[in-house]
């Protein structure tokens, strides 16, 4: 049994990883700036130990990591900026190295190491480079596009009106993954440290075109849903970073070998987009009275 510190534990990736590790019998030290939040209370009820930690407060990181065996590290520019993501990610890596942790698993983004020009891919890659030079045993897992984003933000707004609004052509394939599979894969990496140390792995659970996604969502929701291609110019009015990402998705795509991952790591229990869509509580999500979070695209 390992004691694994998990950053972003009250978010999508960190929360899924914490739950997967707890299910596997490990001790989870959930790091968060808000240990009294509802999400933190939920983790505590599942058996996690909650610790306050702030990426901009090195003393808090040192205290939170003391005595841990390993660390799951997630960084994000959303809610801040890419320079902040890089600075905070490097500070976290430095704290892990100082604590002499046996393994650091960093979650990045598929293709972030390929010079995409997408700002939040580039910031993640800078953290990856810092990690490789830090002297701590490491693994980088790099998820493809998040399925979970299809149940929030402008996509959810469009689904209420019978449209799947997405900034890609209907026939352009995109590899996808839900947070639950990221967490399950991360737990596997921790359990098989010797196999994964020093490796960078792009991960995805399925590959679908926006046209196919609209059909799958229609079947899951039980009403007609038509794909509508949102212009990159419109996305750019909200975020130049996200516009660059969708332009990359369209021009280059995210080629992740889904079939190979499923063959090599069946214990992850990979979810197809159909599986994920069927698991969502669409009546509650689509209710006019529901309160959804803003779009949380991380990949």
N, C-alpha and C positions, 0 to 999 in steps of 0.2 A: 504493500500500500504506500502510495506516494502522497506527499503534501504539495499540492500544486496551486500556486497563486494564479489568479485569473483577472486580468484587467478587462475593463468594459463589461464587467459581470452583470450589470443591469441592462445591457444592450442586447442586440440580436445575436451577434457572434459569440461574445463572451458568455451570455446567458445560456446559449445552447451548449457551449463547451462545458460550463460549470455543471449543467444538468447531466450531460453524458458522463463526465468524470465521477459525479456522485453515484450515478447508476452503476458504474464499474467498481465502486467500492473505495475510491480514493478520497482523501481529505482535501477539501477545496477551501482555499482562502480567497474569498471574493473581495477584490480591491475596487473601491468606488469612492467618489467624492461625497456621495450622499448615502451613508450607511443606514439612515432612517427612512429612506424612500420606500414606497409600497413594493417595488421590485426587489429591493434589498431584503425586506421582510419575508417575501416569498422564498428567496434563496435560503434565508436563515431557517425557515420552516422545513426545508428539504435537507438540512444538515450542514449547510455551508457556514464557515466562520467569516464574519464580515469585518473588514479592516478599512479604515479611512486611508486613502492615498490620492495624492494630487501630483500629476506629472510635472508641474512647475514648482514642486516642493520636494527637493531631494531628500530631506530628512524624513519626510513621510514615506517615500519610496523605500529608503533603507530600512525603516522600522517595519514596513509591511512585508518586505521580502526576507527579513531575518529568519533563518531556520527553515525556509521552504526548500524543497528539492528541485522544483521546476517552475517555469513561468509560461503562461499563455499571454502573448502581447498583441493587442489590437490598437491601432491608431486611426484617427480620422481627421480630415480637414473640415468636415461639415460642422458648422457651429463656430468655426474659427477660420483658419486659412491654411494653405499648404505649408507655409514657412513654420507655422505653429506645430503642425503635424510632425514635420521633420525634427524640429527642436525637441519636442516632447518624446518622440520615438527614440532619439539618440540618448536622451536623459534616462529613459527606461532601460535601454540596453546597458548603459554605463552602470546603473544601479544593480542590474542583474549580474554583471561581471564582477562588481565589487563584492556582492554577496556570495560569489563563487557557486552559483547555481549549476546543477548538473545538466540542465537542458533548458533552452529557451525556444519555444515555438512561436514564430511571428506569423501572423496572418497578413498577407499583402493583397495583391490583385493579379489575376491572370494577365500575362503579357507585360507586367510592370517593368520587367527587365529587358524589354525589347525596343526602348527608345520610341515610345508611342507619341510623345509630345502632349499627352493628356496630363494636365497639371497634377491631379491627385494620384496618378500612377507614378509620375516622376518623384513626388515627395516620398511615396512609399519605397521606391527603389533606393533613394538616398539612405533611408533607414536600413534597408537590406544590406547595403554596402557597409554601413557602419557596424552592423551585426557581424558580418563575415570577418571583420578586422578586430573584433572585441575580445577574442580569446575565450568565449563561452561556447560550449557545444550547442549547435543551433540546427533548426529546421525551419524552412519557409514554406508555408502552404499558401497557395494563391488562388482564391476562389474566382470563378467566372461571375456572370451577372446574377444578382440576387432575385430569386423568385418572389421573395417576401415584398419586394417593392411594387409588385403588381396588385397589392391589396392596400395601397396607401397613396396619398398625394393626388397628383393630377390624373393618374391612371384610374383610381377609385372614383374620382369625380366623373370621368368619362363613362365608366361602367354603369353608373346610375342612369345615364342617358342612353345606354345601349351601344356605346362605342368603346373600343379598345384603342385609346389614344397612345401611340408610341412612336418615337422619332426614328423609325426605320421603315424601309420598303417592306411590303407584305411578304415577299419571297426571300428575304435575306436571313439565313440561319444565324442563331445566336445560342451559345452554350450557357446553361443556367444551373443554379444550385440554390437550395433552400438553406437557411441558417442551421436547421437541424442536422443536415448532412455535413456541414462544416464542423459543427461540434462533435459529431460522431467520428469524423476523420481525425480531428485533433486529438481526441481521446485515444484513438488507435496509435497515433504517432507517439504519444507519451508512453503508452504501454510497450511499444516496440522501439525504444529509443535507439538501440544499437543499429537497427535496420535503417532508420530515417535520419540519423545525425549527419549533417553536412549536405543535405539534399534540399533542393527547391522543387516543388511539385505544384503545377497548375491542376486545379480540381474542378469538376463539373459533374452534374448528375444526369443531364439531359441536353438535347439540342433541338430547338424548334424555331420555326419562322414565326413572325408576328401574325401572319394569316392563320397558321395552325394554333397559335396561342389563343386567338380570338374564338376559334371553334371550340377549343377545350374549355375556355372560360364560359362560353355560352351553355355548354352541356352541364357544367358544374353549377352555374347560377340558375339555369332553367328558364332563360329568356334569350332572344336573339341578341348577339353581340357582333358588331362589324368593326374590322380594323380600320383605323383612321390614322394616316401618317401625319404626325405633327412636324411642322417645318423646323429645321435647325435654327432658322432665324428667330422663331418664337422661343425655342429653348434658350437661345443666346440672351434673350431679354431677361431671363431668370438666372442663368449661370453660364458663363463662357466655358467653364471647366466641364460641365455636363454636356454642353454642345460639342466640345472637342471629343468627349468620350463617345457620344453617339455617332459622330462622324467617323471615328475609328472603327466602331462596331460595323458600320455600313461598308466602309472601304476595305478593311482588313479582316474583320471578324475576330472571334476568340476561338482559335482552333485548339480544343482540348480533347484528348482521346477518351471519350466517355466509355466506350466499350471496353477499352483496356483497363480503366479504373475499376469498372464493375467486375471484370474477371479477376483482377489482382487483389481486390479488397472487398469481397462480398459481404463481410461482416459489418460494413458501414450501413448496409440497408438502404442503399441509394433510392431516392424518391424521384420519380418522373414528374414532369409538369402536371400531368393528369392526376397523379397521386396528390401532389401538393394542392391543386385546385379543389379536389374533392374534400380535402381536410379543412378548408376554410369555412368559417361561419358567415356565409354570404348574406343571409337575411339581416344579421346584426350589422355587418360592415356596410351594407348598402342602405340601411335605414337613414332617412333624413336627419334623425336625431342622434346618430352616432357621431362620435368625436374621434377623427382619425389624426394620426401624426402627419406632418408634412412629408413630402417625398424624401426618402432616406437613401437614395442611390449611393452605394459605396463602391460599386464595381461598374 
